Amino acid sequence: MLSRLIETDLVKWRQLPEREPMLLDGARQVGKTFLITKIFGPKWFRRIVHLDFREQPKLVQLFAQGLVPEIILKNLATHLRSDIDLEQDLIFFDEIGECQPAVDSLKYFAEKLPKAFICASGSNLGLLDSFPVGKVHWLTLSPLCFDEFVMASGNDRLLAAFRERDRSPVVHDQLWELLLDYYFVGGMPRAVSHWFNTSEKPATRIRSIQEIHRRLIEGFRNDFGKYAGRIHAQHIDAVFTDIPRQLSASRDGSVQRYRFRDIIEKKRRYAELQGPIDWLVAAQLAQKCHLVSGRPQVPLLPQSKPNAFRLYLSDVGLLSHMLNLDYAAQHRQDTYFKGFIAENFVQNEIHTHVGRHTYGWQGTRAEIEFLHCGRHGDIIPVEVKSGTRTRARSLRTYLEQYQPPYAIKLIGNVGGEGNDVIRTWPLYHAQFLRDL
């Protein structure tokens, strides 16, 4: 059974004397329902009252008499033919986006029944027309990060060494092999579970992962039509399909800013593609990295422009699938694609562990993949180099212009060499940027 780091946050919510309803957001198929019904819920509650509004649309009748929590719970008890114990039962509104009255009811549960354990989840929640802002305890579940992938491998000694940042050669060799596996498998739970828990022969297992990825992408595309309408869905699909091509257009080893031409016929400007791009970001299938220019200052957001960004996929395994990269190619790491695969990986890790807003820097003839805002207000440039040859003209340019206290270089090696200004880390240590 896959373990998820976010369970710690769910337990903290469970232990509050009073609480707002928990909202677990995330793209489809990232494991929200499984987390609540199979991992978190059974450990901490007598019973899980699971209401799936997509599977049972008639459940909307629970709200027919209004949004008063006591009336809703009375109707629910009648529906279940059993009493609800508010101190021991978890009420789980699954696929809540399919039932607007259930969404609206969260405000009243927060205000009038804060002792109840109400949890809601759904895909595409960012696309809802209205939501009780400030009345929910919001958590986002992403695909499994690399830490969780190591957990899923079952190698507890390696996991401990990883978290202790052990850089011995034997640890590095094992973590590097797992990272290359992760580039192929990605973090979607169904793919990860199959990778580590099947007895299939290697070639069969690889084909199974490819089929899982194919079905996941097919499901995403079905959602385009369901939630966006036919014409808009075609535009969303065009933008989604084009992301790998955009990522492959690198300069000095860095992914370039998003280009709006040659994606949708007769549309060449940001304003014309903003809708499909924002839809994919809201559905958590894509992630923006905002670009700033000039001398970076805290806060970074006001320095960014709406039309200057890089666009990444939310899962590196799906990126590999869309590029039609096979397992052997990922492990060889001998072609041009390894650079932007590594960059997409780092983007996902920062998004999961540091914050949903990520930033990069763009100069006239130089680019820095990421800018990290440290705890003490320092802006730390983060360079990503997928190989062992780590000379970086862009980083030198940035250091000369802005003299940051230090820089981080993530590389395809154990790291550790360098000087007081440039600190080199192995790529798989990207999550530890959160500690700076």
Order of alpha helices (4+ residues) and beta strands (2+ residues): alpha-beta-alpha-beta-alpha-beta-alpha-beta-beta-alpha-alpha-alpha-alpha-alpha-alpha-beta-beta-alpha-beta-beta-alpha-alpha-alpha-beta-beta-beta-alpha-beta-beta
